[in-house]
Amino acid sequence: MKQYDCVVIGSGAMGLASLYHLSNNKMRTLCFEQFSLGHTKGSTHGQTRAFQYGYYEKPFYIPLLKSAQEQWSNLENLSGLSILKTSGKLEIHDNNNVDVSKITSIANQYNIPIEIINDPSKLATRFNYFNFNHNQIGIFEPYSGFLDIEAAQKAFLSGIDDALCHHNVNEIVLNWEIKNNNVILKTNKNEYRSKYLIITPGSWYEIIKYKISNIKLIQKVLCWFNITTKLAAEELASMPVFGFDIGSDFFYGFPPYQNQIKIARHTGGKVIEGPGDLGLEPSSEEMNAIIEFSNKSLNNIELKPEDIKYCLYTQTKDSDFIIDRHPDYDNVAFATGFSGHGYKFAPIVGQALVDLVLKNNPTLTSKFSIR
């Protein structure tokens, strides 16, 4: 039976980040991925992810974001790849649905540069690719932006020592158990032994072998639009990541990237029974809502739906992550429940999982504990 220092289950963003940090710790590691690398059946595909500092309702995330930003920057320097694109982010809220004083106070407390734009005519002049109404206010974060998923995956892989870390793709972990303080894993192909186990299963969280309550799997739609516009190229190039808080809905999108604009809805979605149900029933209501938002809110740009993909939110009740050492086995750590906003934290989640199994000082808040 093959022996490893650590096995990782799942090679999405959190699994690759764990492998990267395990490699830095010179640990002999094996990662199992039940599909191919970069597959489209989970939560870490779709070209881009937003990176914004404005967690004004839950400011304990902000220091974590700053740590994550530092690690993304280190990955860029090591790999020579551009991962984090600083396009800025504009959030639009109804004037009577946002606490500007609270946002300003938190931004000042955590040294987040922001700009409050409460004059609709100024919004319309500066961001002339959007439509605004007289009751809307803008919050602009100049140092936010988005992550290039493909570049991030390549950067993690380039930082992993191939002599120490190995990937077994299209291999499914069927079961694991603890024997004599070792983890014994059985897959559809073989059996393996490891001193430590890190589980980053995404929506396949049953492999954690611990009851996790209050999680829902939500099918989300990502929509890409081809662009026709009379705007000058330099005007379109200045478009930030954007989010519109409209009633009970929140829509978001990205500046033109590879000649398309990606738009999605953070709210809503279709609850499904299991991850294998992803895409079996089209989310026509959500798709229609995205198209309606796009037609109403984008100005001087004609959008034609070109492509859609489905992804999964592994949604916790409070939208906070679950990152912890296994309550029954102290050589096993896991992370799940990223609720549609976890990708940007991947480098520090990977570090936290390695710290948990090695019993180093914790690098993340205890708010993410399952206990």
Secondary structure, DSSP 8 states (H G I E B T S, - for coil): -EEEEEEEE--SHHHHHHHHHHHHTT--EEEEESS-TT-SSSSS-SSEEEE-----S-TTHHHHHHHHHHHHHHHHHHH----EE---EEEEEEGGG--HHHHHHHHHHTT---EEE--HHHHHHHTTTB---TTEEEEEETT-EEEEHHHHHHHHHHTS-TTTEEEEET--EEEEEEETTEEEEEESS-EEEEEEEEE--TT-GGGG-S---SEEEEEEEEEEEEEEE-S-HHHHHT--EEEEEETTEEEEE---BTTEEEEEESS--EEESSGGGTTTS--HHHHHHHHHHHHHHB-SEEEEEEEEEEEEEEEETTS--EEEE-TT-TTEEEEE--TT--GGGHHHHHHHHHHHHHT----S-GGG---
